[in-house]
């Protein structure tokens, strides 16, 4: 009875999958719309690095002023300012710091060994007026007495703590620098940290009010945590900080590819309704050493492929022994942004691609929940269905039970954790679709060749025909015209890709959340996605395609004699597998040749297809389909072909990549892969014809030689 229900259920489960795909289409359309709501990009420079570079010049103030004009002309519209310290205010020439001994020497007095205070002397009255209230507030809040002091007609302060302690106290960003930069037409990006403890809501409110008056629209955080994180468990300080941000209409920026995300950033993003822009940081070393065209390419790829809308540029200054001079990265950066007579700079390239230079904005992510939730629920049921179809392919009796259990389990997970449910179903659908597609293609091959095979002997003499067939022995099917085989192979190539891509709408629907687009939440299980279809297709090929039962095929596998050749083959496959898995995820490193080919495709086509798809897996799959209609040994190619099929799903699993980029990338991979595959088929036909013509003569010559 269960067997009959399972057989009928298969058709209904596929109908559910199709319904889920159709339900997911409007959700995908909403995401594509969202990805087009914030296209302006913003170039930011680290003002602290500019001051550091200027300190090595003969006229620091004049150099700073000149470089600010250069930056404005190059397209940099924003300056990042850190929380200041007395040291940094001294570097900016706003004040000078002395200890008690140095002050005694200035005043020609005897050094007091009972006093070790910090003395601050302001550069002029303007500096004293602007900075005294800020310094007073911060130090008195820490229980440190601050008293007025003057020397040589200039105002100052006595801070009753050693200089070593005074210079590590965090102050708000330099108000004089902020006003000066604002007056020169720059936007401001303050960088705040969680180093001021306990969290001071009053001071934060004063700072954000001042930021708002200066036109600040976004904050960037410095250090490992957002302000208020350490005190949040007891006092809910992140909630208080978020309320202030919302009150003044200020958003936040998140830095791409941090080894460890900043603590509290996800909660703060949620509390500010995801008023977030993603930021790419160009390190000081890269700004100095990379060529201008490489820097421009990095900016372009970040905006196009990863939804980056802010580019944070660091600067570097070095003493060059070879050039016997002080060198810095600013000129290299200007060339990368502006270009020269022969090449376009990053600003113009981005503008031509639809990313004008301006102020970064957050994506508009509100969705009509009235109909999105029901459609997402249908897609979730479809994801359970396609996972059940995969289970039923290997264990038919579990088809219907796995679907029912999957629905019940999904309902429980929905109550416990939406994120775990969404990621689990997305991962399951991503694994199931390409695996089922390849199993279907293998079934079509078997259907077309059933009853047409003949055994002609194999390379392993002395073994049984069944074991040779199992491992790709010389089973040959009835000869079909090459044109017929080519037509069938192309049809299977396209059909298999379509079935694999059934998983894409389900994946997109399950991960339809702004947190994935902003990489605040990441799709887990990428390594499993890269491995599971290969393993499942391998198991199906060796255990489910013979004329005998699964258990009989398994016993034959286990009873095979292990030789040195098999050990060597296993070792080679292990090394290849380790390299393949090392290339998965964000940490994989591309080879030099691959980088060259990628850059060539990027410049000629505009969107680069994935290397392993168009140059390896897809061509080999098309060639394998063509050969599989003639030689059973070619069925082994389906294992390698699974890499290309799962890679298409993995492309769409990069949720921070715009949908249209992923779609173009997959289409180009299939198209170029088909062209290369057709060329490979042509080469095979020529080689096969030459072998048929010359092999009898070679065999005859070999016998004569013996």
ZIVEN-V206424 format. One record per residue. RES is the residue in three letters. NEAR is the number of other ideal C-beta (glycine too) atoms within 12 Angstrom. D_CENTER is the distance of its C-alpha to the mean C-alpha in Angstrom with 1 decimal. Layout:
RES:NEAR:D_CENTER
RES:NEAR:D_CENTER
//
This chain:
UNK:9:48.6
UNK:16:44.9
UNK:15:44.5
UNK:13:45.8
UNK:21:43.6
UNK:27:40.5
UNK:17:41.6
UNK:16:42.0
UNK:27:38.8
UNK:27:36.6
UNK:17:37.5
UNK:22:36.9
UNK:37:33.5
UNK:27:32.4
UNK:20:33.8
UNK:31:31.8
UNK:37:28.6
UNK:26:29.6
UNK:28:30.4
UNK:40:27.0
UNK:35:25.3
UNK:21:27.6
UNK:32:27.0
UNK:42:23.2
UNK:24:23.7
UNK:25:24.6
UNK:38:21.7
UNK:35:19.3
UNK:23:21.5
UNK:31:21.2
UNK:41:17.4
UNK:23:17.8
UNK:21:20.4
UNK:31:18.3
UNK:34:15.6
UNK:20:18.6
UNK:21:20.2
UNK:35:18.7
UNK:28:18.5
UNK:29:20.1
UNK:40:18.4
UNK:43:19.8
UNK:48:20.5
UNK:45:21.3
UNK:44:23.3
UNK:35:24.1
UNK:41:27.8
UNK:33:28.6
UNK:37:27.6
UNK:43:29.9
UNK:37:32.8
UNK:30:32.2
UNK:36:32.5
UNK:29:35.5
UNK:25:37.2
UNK:25:37.7
UNK:23:39.5
UNK:10:43.3
UNK:14:42.8
UNK:21:39.7
UNK:20:40.4
UNK:14:41.2
UNK:24:38.1
UNK:34:35.8
UNK:20:37.4
UNK:21:37.2
UNK:35:33.5
UNK:31:32.7
UNK:18:34.5
UNK:24:32.6
UNK:36:29.2
UNK:25:30.4
UNK:18:31.4
UNK:31:28.2
UNK:36:26.2
UNK:43:25.2
UNK:36:26.2
UNK:44:25.1
UNK:43:26.0
UNK:45:24.4
UNK:43:27.1
UNK:36:27.0
UNK:36:29.5
UNK:40:32.5
UNK:35:34.9
UNK:40:38.4
UNK:29:37.3
UNK:33:34.8
UNK:41:37.6
UNK:28:39.8
UNK:29:37.4
UNK:38:37.5
UNK:24:41.3
UNK:36:41.9
UNK:40:43.9
UNK:29:45.2
UNK:33:45.1
UNK:30:48.1
UNK:28:49.2
UNK:29:52.8
UNK:22:54.2
UNK:20:52.9
UNK:32:54.3
UNK:21:57.7
UNK:16:57.8
UNK:20:57.0
UNK:19:59.8
UNK:9:62.2
UNK:14:62.5
UNK:13:62.8
UNK:17:59.5
UNK:15:59.3
UNK:9:58.1
UNK:10:57.8
UNK:19:55.0
UNK:24:51.4
UNK:32:49.8
UNK:40:47.3
UNK:38:48.8
UNK:45:46.9
UNK:35:48.6
UNK:34:47.2
UNK:23:47.3
UNK:19:49.2
UNK:15:50.2
UNK:18:47.2
UNK:30:44.8
UNK:28:47.1
UNK:17:47.1
UNK:29:43.3
UNK:38:42.3
UNK:32:45.2
UNK:20:44.3
UNK:37:40.7
UNK:43:41.8
UNK:22:44.7
UNK:22:42.5
UNK:35:39.9
UNK:33:42.4
UNK:22:45.0
UNK:23:42.4
UNK:25:41.9
UNK:13:45.7
UNK:23:46.3
UNK:18:49.3
UNK:31:49.0
UNK:22:52.2
UNK:20:53.1
UNK:27:54.2
UNK:20:55.2
UNK:24:56.2
UNK:13:57.8
UNK:11:57.5
UNK:22:53.8
UNK:27:52.4
UNK:35:50.3
UNK:40:49.5
UNK:31:50.4
UNK:40:47.7
UNK:24:49.3
UNK:32:46.7
UNK:21:46.1
UNK:28:44.0
UNK:17:41.6
UNK:21:40.9
UNK:36:41.1
UNK:27:38.4
UNK:22:35.7
UNK:35:36.2
UNK:33:33.4
UNK:42:34.7
UNK:39:33.2
UNK:40:31.7
UNK:39:34.5
UNK:34:36.3
UNK:29:38.2
UNK:36:35.1
UNK:34:33.4
UNK:22:36.6
UNK:27:37.0
UNK:37:33.5
UNK:25:33.9
UNK:15:37.3
UNK:24:35.8
UNK:18:33.4
UNK:33:30.1
UNK:33:27.9
UNK:41:27.2
UNK:46:24.1
UNK:43:25.6
UNK:41:23.8
UNK:43:25.3
UNK:32:25.2
UNK:32:26.6
UNK:27:29.2
UNK:35:32.0
UNK:22:33.5
UNK:22:34.8
UNK:33:32.8
UNK:29:35.2
UNK:25:34.9
UNK:17:37.7
UNK:30:36.2
UNK:36:32.8
UNK:23:34.6
UNK:22:36.5
UNK:39:33.5
UNK:34:31.5
UNK:20:34.8
UNK:27:35.1
UNK:35:31.5
UNK:23:32.1
UNK:18:35.3
UNK:28:33.5
UNK:25:31.1
UNK:36:28.0
UNK:32:25.4
UNK:40:22.5
UNK:45:22.2
UNK:42:19.8
UNK:38:20.4
UNK:30:21.5
UNK:26:21.5
UNK:20:20.2
UNK:31:21.3
UNK:43:22.1
UNK:46:25.8
UNK:39:27.9
UNK:34:25.7
UNK:23:28.4
UNK:25:31.1
UNK:26:29.3
UNK:15:30.5
UNK:12:34.1
UNK:18:34.2
UNK:19:31.1
UNK:31:30.4
UNK:37:26.8
UNK:25:28.5
UNK:27:31.0
UNK:41:28.5
UNK:35:26.6
UNK:21:30.1
UNK:33:30.8
UNK:38:27.5
UNK:22:28.3
UNK:18:31.9
UNK:29:31.1
UNK:22:28.3
UNK:38:25.7
UNK:38:22.0
UNK:44:19.3
UNK:45:16.2
UNK:43:13.2
UNK:36:11.8
UNK:31:8.2
UNK:23:7.7
UNK:23:11.1
UNK:10:12.5
UNK:11:14.1
UNK:26:13.5
UNK:32:16.6
UNK:23:19.3
UNK:35:20.3
UNK:40:17.5
UNK:28:16.9
UNK:27:20.6
UNK:41:21.2
UNK:37:18.6
UNK:24:20.4
UNK:28:23.8
UNK:36:23.1
UNK:20:22.1
UNK:35:18.5
UNK:31:19.8
UNK:43:16.5
UNK:43:14.8
UNK:42:11.4
UNK:42:12.4
UNK:39:11.5
UNK:32:14.1
UNK:42:16.0
UNK:22:18.0
UNK:28:21.7
UNK:15:21.9
UNK:26:19.5
UNK:38:21.5
UNK:28:24.6
UNK:18:23.8
UNK:25:21.5
UNK:17:23.4
UNK:33:23.3
UNK:25:21.9
UNK:22:18.9
UNK:37:18.2
UNK:40:18.7
UNK:31:16.4
UNK:33:13.5
UNK:46:14.4
UNK:37:14.8
UNK:33:11.5
UNK:33:9.7
UNK:43:12.1
UNK:34:12.2
UNK:34:8.9
UNK:31:6.7
UNK:42:9.8
UNK:42:10.5
UNK:43:14.3
UNK:47:15.5
UNK:49:15.9
UNK:42:17.5
UNK:44:19.7
UNK:30:21.6
UNK:40:24.9
UNK:30:26.8
UNK:29:30.5
UNK:21:32.2
UNK:13:35.8
UNK:14:36.0
UNK:9:38.9
UNK:8:38.7
UNK:10:39.1
UNK:8:41.2
UNK:13:39.4
UNK:21:36.7
UNK:22:33.6
UNK:31:30.5
UNK:34:27.3
UNK:38:28.3
UNK:23:29.8
UNK:30:26.9
UNK:44:24.6
UNK:33:27.2
UNK:28:27.3
UNK:40:23.5
UNK:41:23.8
UNK:29:27.2
UNK:24:27.5
UNK:16:31.0
UNK:8:33.6
UNK:9:31.8
UNK:21:28.1
UNK:26:26.3
UNK:33:24.3
UNK:41:20.9
UNK:36:22.6
UNK:23:24.6
UNK:35:21.8
UNK:35:19.6
UNK:23:22.8
UNK:19:23.6
UNK:28:20.3
UNK:21:21.0
UNK:35:19.5
UNK:24:22.7
UNK:35:23.0
UNK:23:23.9
UNK:28:22.8
UNK:39:19.4
UNK:27:19.9
UNK:33:18.3
UNK:36:17.6
UNK:20:20.7
UNK:31:19.7
UNK:15:23.2
UNK:24:24.1
UNK:16:27.6
UNK:15:27.6
UNK:8:31.0
UNK:15:29.8
UNK:26:26.1
UNK:19:26.8
UNK:20:29.4
UNK:33:27.2
UNK:37:24.4
UNK:29:27.1
UNK:31:28.2
UNK:44:24.8
UNK:43:24.7
UNK:37:28.2
UNK:44:27.1
UNK:49:24.2
UNK:40:26.9
UNK:44:29.2
UNK:51:27.0
UNK:43:26.3
UNK:40:30.1
UNK:45:30.7
UNK:42:28.8
UNK:31:30.8
UNK:32:34.0
UNK:33:33.4
UNK:25:33.8
UNK:20:36.2
UNK:24:37.9
UNK:19:39.9
UNK:24:36.8
UNK:34:35.5
UNK:30:37.1
UNK:21:37.0
UNK:31:33.3
UNK:33:32.7
UNK:23:35.1
UNK:18:33.7
UNK:36:30.1
UNK:27:31.2
UNK:15:33.0
UNK:24:30.1
UNK:33:27.7
UNK:17:30.3
UNK:15:30.5
UNK:22:26.8
UNK:23:26.7
UNK:12:29.2
UNK:13:27.6
UNK:14:23.8
UNK:23:22.2
UNK:23:18.7
UNK:21:19.9
UNK:29:21.7
UNK:35:18.9
UNK:32:16.5
UNK:32:19.4
UNK:44:20.6
UNK:48:17.3
UNK:36:17.0
UNK:40:20.7
UNK:49:20.7
UNK:47:17.9
UNK:43:20.0
UNK:46:23.3
UNK:48:22.9
UNK:46:22.3
UNK:45:24.7
UNK:45:27.4
UNK:44:26.9
UNK:48:27.7
UNK:38:30.6
UNK:31:31.9
UNK:41:31.9
UNK:39:33.6
UNK:26:36.1
UNK:26:36.9
UNK:38:37.6
UNK:28:39.9
UNK:18:41.6
UNK:26:42.3
UNK:30:43.6
UNK:16:45.4
UNK:11:49.0
UNK:18:48.6
UNK:29:47.7
UNK:19:50.1
UNK:19:49.8
UNK:18:50.7
UNK:16:50.1
UNK:24:47.3
UNK:14:46.6
UNK:22:47.2
UNK:11:51.0
UNK:11:52.7
UNK:22:50.0
UNK:18:50.4
UNK:24:49.2
UNK:22:47.1
UNK:26:45.1
UNK:25:44.6
UNK:31:43.5
UNK:33:41.0
UNK:30:39.4
UNK:27:39.6
UNK:28:43.3
UNK:24:45.3
UNK:32:45.3
UNK:25:45.8
UNK:29:45.9
UNK:18:48.4
UNK:17:47.9
UNK:22:46.4
UNK:13:46.4
UNK:21:43.3
UNK:14:42.9
UNK:17:42.9
UNK:33:40.4
UNK:28:38.1
UNK:20:38.3
UNK:29:37.6
UNK:39:34.7
UNK:27:33.1
UNK:23:33.8
UNK:36:32.2
UNK:40:29.1
UNK:26:28.5
UNK:25:29.6
UNK:41:27.3
UNK:40:24.2
UNK:25:25.4
UNK:33:25.9
UNK:48:22.5
UNK:36:20.9
UNK:42:23.0
UNK:49:20.3
UNK:43:17.8
UNK:40:19.8
UNK:49:20.2
UNK:52:16.5
UNK:49:15.9
UNK:43:19.0
UNK:47:18.2
UNK:45:14.8
UNK:39:16.4
UNK:34:15.7
UNK:34:14.5
UNK:29:13.0
UNK:34:10.2
UNK:40:9.7
UNK:39:9.8
UNK:34:7.6
UNK:32:11.0
UNK:29:11.1
UNK:25:8.8
UNK:35:10.2
UNK:20:12.3
UNK:28:14.1
UNK:32:11.8
UNK:25:14.3
UNK:27:17.1
UNK:41:16.0
UNK:33:16.0
UNK:26:19.4
UNK:29:21.4
UNK:41:22.2
UNK:35:23.4
UNK:22:25.6
UNK:34:27.0
UNK:43:27.9
UNK:30:29.5
UNK:27:31.6
UNK:33:32.6
UNK:38:33.6
UNK:30:35.8
UNK:27:37.2
UNK:28:37.5
UNK:34:38.6
UNK:30:41.9
UNK:19:45.3
UNK:20:45.7
UNK:13:44.1
UNK:21:40.8
UNK:13:42.8
UNK:19:45.0
UNK:26:42.1
UNK:18:40.5
UNK:17:43.9
UNK:26:44.1
UNK:24:40.8
UNK:13:41.8
UNK:15:45.2
UNK:21:44.1
UNK:15:45.3
UNK:13:42.6
UNK:12:43.3
UNK:10:42.0
UNK:15:40.3
UNK:16:38.3
UNK:13:37.3
UNK:13:36.1
UNK:15:34.2
UNK:15:32.5
UNK:14:31.6
UNK:14:30.1
UNK:18:28.1
UNK:14:26.9
UNK:14:25.7
UNK:19:24.0
UNK:23:22.4
UNK:14:21.2
UNK:16:19.7
UNK:25:18.0
UNK:21:16.5
UNK:17:15.4
UNK:26:13.3
UNK:28:11.3
UNK:23:8.1
UNK:20:5.9
UNK:13:9.4
UNK:20:11.1
UNK:13:13.2
UNK:18:14.5
UNK:16:18.2
UNK:10:20.1
UNK:12:21.5
UNK:22:18.2
UNK:18:17.0
UNK:15:20.3
UNK:24:20.2
UNK:27:16.7
UNK:23:18.1
UNK:18:21.3
UNK:26:19.8
UNK:28:17.7
UNK:20:20.9
UNK:14:23.2
UNK:21:21.5
UNK:22:18.9
UNK:30:16.1
UNK:36:15.5
UNK:40:15.9
UNK:42:14.4
UNK:33:16.7
UNK:36:17.7
UNK:41:18.6
UNK:37:20.8
UNK:31:22.4
UNK:31:22.9
UNK:45:22.5
UNK:44:23.7
UNK:37:26.7
UNK:35:27.7
UNK:52:27.7
UNK:46:29.9
UNK:38:32.2
UNK:42:32.3
UNK:43:33.3
UNK:38:36.0
UNK:37:37.3
UNK:42:37.0
UNK:42:39.7
UNK:37:42.0
UNK:33:41.0
UNK:38:40.0
UNK:28:38.5
UNK:34:35.7
UNK:42:34.5
UNK:26:32.6
UNK:38:30.2
UNK:46:28.8
UNK:34:27.1
UNK:34:25.1
UNK:49:24.6
UNK:47:22.7
UNK:42:19.7
UNK:49:19.6
UNK:53:20.1
UNK:51:17.5
UNK:44:14.9
UNK:46:15.6
UNK:49:14.8
UNK:47:11.6
UNK:43:10.7
UNK:45:11.5
UNK:39:9.8
UNK:33:6.4
UNK:39:8.3
UNK:39:6.7
UNK:36:7.9
UNK:36:11.7
UNK:35:13.9
UNK:23:16.2
UNK:34:13.7
UNK:37:12.8
UNK:25:16.6
UNK:26:17.7
UNK:36:15.5
UNK:39:17.0
UNK:26:20.4
UNK:30:20.4
UNK:41:19.6
UNK:37:22.5
UNK:24:24.8
UNK:33:24.4
UNK:40:24.4
UNK:36:27.6
UNK:22:29.2
UNK:27:28.6
UNK:39:29.8
UNK:25:32.9
UNK:18:33.6
UNK:29:33.4
UNK:34:35.8
UNK:20:38.2
UNK:17:38.1
UNK:28:38.8
UNK:23:41.7
UNK:15:43.2
UNK:17:42.8
UNK:21:44.3
UNK:14:47.2
UNK:14:47.9
UNK:15:47.9
UNK:15:50.3
UNK:12:52.6
UNK:14:52.7
UNK:15:52.1
UNK:12:55.7
UNK:14:57.1
UNK:15:54.9
UNK:14:56.0
UNK:12:59.6
UNK:12:59.3
UNK:11:57.9
UNK:10:60.7
UNK:9:63.2
UNK:8:61.8
UNK:7:62.2
//
